[in-house]
Amino acid sequence: MTHPAPITLAGVTAPDSAFTRKAAALVQRVHNPAMLNHVHRSWWFAEFLGKQRGLTYDREVVYLSAVLHDLGLTEHFGADKRFEVDGADAARRLLLADGYDDTKAQTVWDAIALHSAIGIAQYKAPEIALVHMGAHLDVLGMWYDELPTQLIDDTLALYPRLGFKKAFQEALAEVTRKKPILAAGTGQVDIGHRHIPGFHLPNGCDLIDGAPFDS
């Protein structure tokens, strides 16, 4: 059986293995086009940031983590935990079932579970930090100025945004609607207030004041 050649962008070729091919095929099935292009852009931005910073890292682990990082936002893999943990659980389970290395599978879990942790993930191991950075460059424009404009333009040409801002907020709103209490302390609170009629969570100060202690 022949496989499509791995993508090359700006002289960089994506990792190519049975694991990366299977991951790419999986996200092709479970994501809509806007979200699919996001996870691929997240990988390329992570890779370019890693090279720009001269970091040493396992490229396959970063690729798998980046491409699979939003599985928890899909109907197929969303469960009863925070979407980041749902996705991390699914990715690790699928990789281990295919015989992937236990230690590497755990790093994939960590990278996906922590990918939204602004102010934390960027200080972890390079594989974890780069997934966080690549995803947030694409979502919020963080670290945008670290990459040459041409690299960003080339990535967008290969994986256009296709209304990503709207699609991403809709995906987050869906999981927030289903699991509102898990939005506490995250940016999903803002998603809830903006996109979910009648959304309400207790104020964090009220939760602290309501703890069962005198002071």
C-alpha positions as CSV (number, residue, x, y, z in Angstrom):
1,M,0.0,0.0,0.0
2,T,1.4,3.4,-0.9
3,H,1.1,6.4,1.4
4,P,1.1,10.1,0.4
5,A,4.4,11.8,0.8
6,P,4.8,13.8,4.0
7,I,4.2,17.5,3.7
8,T,7.2,19.8,3.1
9,L,6.9,23.5,4.0
10,A,9.7,26.1,3.8
11,G,12.2,23.3,3.3
12,V,11.0,21.4,6.4
13,T,9.4,18.0,6.1
14,A,6.9,16.7,8.6
15,P,7.7,13.5,10.5
16,D,6.5,10.4,8.6
17,S,5.7,7.1,10.4
18,A,2.9,4.7,10.8
19,F,1.9,6.7,13.9
20,T,1.9,10.1,12.2
21,R,0.0,8.8,9.2
22,K,-2.6,7.3,11.4
23,A,-3.0,10.5,13.5
24,A,-3.4,12.6,10.3
25,A,-6.0,10.2,9.0
26,L,-7.9,10.3,12.3
27,V,-8.1,14.1,12.5
28,Q,-9.2,14.2,8.9
29,R,-12.2,12.1,9.9
30,V,-13.2,13.8,13.2
31,H,-12.6,17.5,12.6
32,N,-14.4,20.0,10.4
33,P,-12.2,21.7,7.8
34,A,-11.5,24.8,10.0
35,M,-10.5,22.8,13.0
36,L,-8.5,20.4,10.9
37,N,-6.4,23.2,9.5
38,H,-5.9,24.6,12.9
39,V,-4.3,21.5,14.3
40,H,-2.0,21.2,11.3
41,R,-1.1,24.9,11.6
42,S,-0.4,24.3,15.3
43,W,2.2,21.6,14.4
44,W,3.9,23.8,11.8
45,F,4.0,26.8,14.1
46,A,5.4,24.6,16.9
47,E,8.0,23.2,14.6
48,F,9.1,26.6,13.3
49,L,9.2,28.1,16.8
50,G,11.3,25.1,18.0
51,K,13.8,25.6,15.1
52,Q,13.8,29.4,15.6
53,R,14.7,28.9,19.3
54,G,17.3,26.2,18.6
55,L,15.5,23.7,20.8
56,T,16.2,19.9,20.8
57,Y,13.0,17.9,20.9
58,D,11.3,14.7,19.6
59,R,9.6,15.9,16.4
60,E,7.3,12.9,16.2
61,V,6.0,13.5,19.7
62,V,5.4,17.2,19.0
63,Y,3.6,16.3,15.7
64,L,1.4,13.7,17.3
65,S,0.5,16.0,20.2
66,A,-0.2,19.0,18.0
67,V,-2.3,17.2,15.5
68,L,-4.3,15.4,18.2
69,H,-4.5,18.2,20.7
70,D,-8.2,19.1,20.1
71,L,-9.7,15.6,20.0
72,G,-11.6,16.5,23.2
73,L,-13.5,19.1,21.2
74,T,-14.9,16.4,18.9
75,E,-18.2,14.6,19.3
76,H,-16.4,11.3,19.0
77,F,-13.8,11.8,21.7
78,G,-15.4,14.3,24.1
79,A,-16.2,12.6,27.4
80,D,-16.8,13.8,31.0
81,K,-13.5,15.6,31.8
82,R,-12.1,18.9,30.7
83,F,-11.8,18.8,26.9
84,E,-8.0,18.9,27.2
85,V,-8.0,15.8,29.4
86,D,-10.5,14.0,27.2
87,G,-8.3,14.6,24.2
88,A,-5.1,13.6,26.1
89,D,-6.8,10.4,27.3
90,A,-7.9,9.5,23.8
91,A,-4.6,10.2,22.2
92,R,-2.6,8.2,24.7
93,R,-5.1,5.3,24.5
94,L,-4.9,5.2,20.7
95,L,-1.1,5.4,20.6
96,L,-0.6,2.7,23.2
97,A,-3.1,0.4,21.4
98,D,-0.8,0.7,18.4
99,G,2.3,-0.1,20.3
100,Y,3.7,3.4,20.9
101,D,6.4,3.8,23.5
102,D,4.9,4.3,27.0
103,T,7.1,7.2,28.0
104,K,6.5,9.0,24.7
105,A,2.7,8.4,25.0
106,Q,2.8,10.0,28.4
107,T,4.6,13.1,27.0
108,V,1.8,13.3,24.4
109,W,-0.7,13.1,27.2
110,D,1.0,15.9,29.1
111,A,1.3,18.1,26.0
112,I,-2.3,17.8,25.1
113,A,-3.6,18.1,28.7
114,L,-1.5,21.2,29.3
115,H,-1.8,22.8,25.9
116,S,-4.2,25.5,27.1
117,A,-2.2,26.3,30.3
118,I,-1.0,29.8,29.6
119,G,1.9,30.8,31.9
120,I,2.6,27.1,32.8
121,A,3.1,25.0,29.7
122,Q,5.7,27.2,28.1
123,Y,8.1,26.3,31.0
124,K,7.7,22.6,30.7
125,A,9.7,20.2,28.5
126,P,10.2,21.4,24.9
127,E,7.7,18.9,23.5
128,I,5.0,20.2,25.9
129,A,6.0,23.9,25.5
130,L,6.0,23.8,21.7
131,V,2.5,22.3,21.4
132,H,1.2,25.0,23.7
133,M,3.0,27.7,21.8
134,G,2.1,26.5,18.3
135,A,-1.6,26.3,19.3
136,H,-1.6,29.7,20.9
137,L,0.2,31.4,18.1
138,D,-2.7,30.2,15.9
139,V,-5.5,31.1,18.3
140,L,-4.3,34.3,20.0
141,G,-1.3,35.4,18.0
142,M,1.1,34.8,20.9
143,W,4.8,34.5,19.7
144,Y,3.7,35.7,16.3
145,D,6.6,38.1,16.1
146,E,9.1,35.3,16.6
147,L,8.5,33.9,13.2
148,P,9.3,35.5,9.8
149,T,6.1,36.7,8.1
150,Q,6.9,34.5,5.1
151,L,6.7,31.3,7.2
152,I,3.4,32.3,8.6
153,D,2.1,33.2,5.2
154,D,3.3,29.9,3.7
155,T,1.6,28.0,6.5
156,L,-1.7,29.9,6.0
157,A,-1.5,29.2,2.2
158,L,-1.2,25.5,2.8
159,Y,-3.8,25.4,5.7
160,P,-6.1,28.4,5.3
161,R,-8.1,29.6,8.3
162,L,-11.6,29.0,6.8
163,G,-13.4,31.0,9.4
164,F,-11.4,29.4,12.3
165,K,-12.2,32.1,14.9
166,K,-15.9,31.4,14.6
167,A,-15.5,27.6,14.4
168,F,-13.2,27.4,17.4
169,Q,-15.5,29.5,19.6
170,E,-18.4,27.3,18.5
171,A,-16.5,24.1,19.4
172,L,-15.6,25.6,22.8
173,A,-19.2,26.7,23.4
174,E,-20.5,23.2,22.7
175,V,-18.3,21.6,25.4
176,T,-19.0,24.5,27.8
177,R,-22.7,23.9,27.3
178,K,-22.3,20.2,28.1
179,K,-19.9,20.6,31.0
180,P,-20.3,24.1,32.5
181,I,-18.7,23.5,35.8
182,L,-15.5,22.4,34.1
183,A,-15.3,25.9,32.6
184,A,-14.5,27.4,36.0
185,G,-11.1,29.1,36.1
186,T,-10.6,28.9,32.3
187,G,-11.2,31.0,29.3
188,Q,-14.3,29.0,28.6
189,V,-16.2,31.2,31.1
190,D,-15.9,34.0,28.6
191,I,-17.1,31.6,25.8
192,G,-20.1,30.8,28.0
193,H,-21.0,34.4,28.7
194,R,-20.7,35.3,25.0
195,H,-22.2,32.4,23.3
196,I,-24.5,30.5,25.7
197,P,-27.8,32.1,26.7
198,G,-28.4,32.0,30.4
199,F,-24.9,30.8,31.2
200,H,-23.9,31.3,34.8
201,L,-21.1,30.1,37.1
202,P,-20.6,31.2,40.7
203,N,-18.1,34.0,41.2
204,G,-14.7,32.6,42.3
205,C,-14.7,34.8,45.3
206,D,-18.1,33.4,46.3
207,L,-16.7,29.9,46.0
208,I,-13.8,30.7,48.3
209,D,-16.1,32.4,50.8
210,G,-18.4,29.4,50.7
211,A,-15.7,26.9,51.7
212,P,-16.5,25.1,54.9
213,F,-14.1,26.9,57.2
214,D,-14.5,29.9,59.6
215,S,-12.0,32.1,57.8
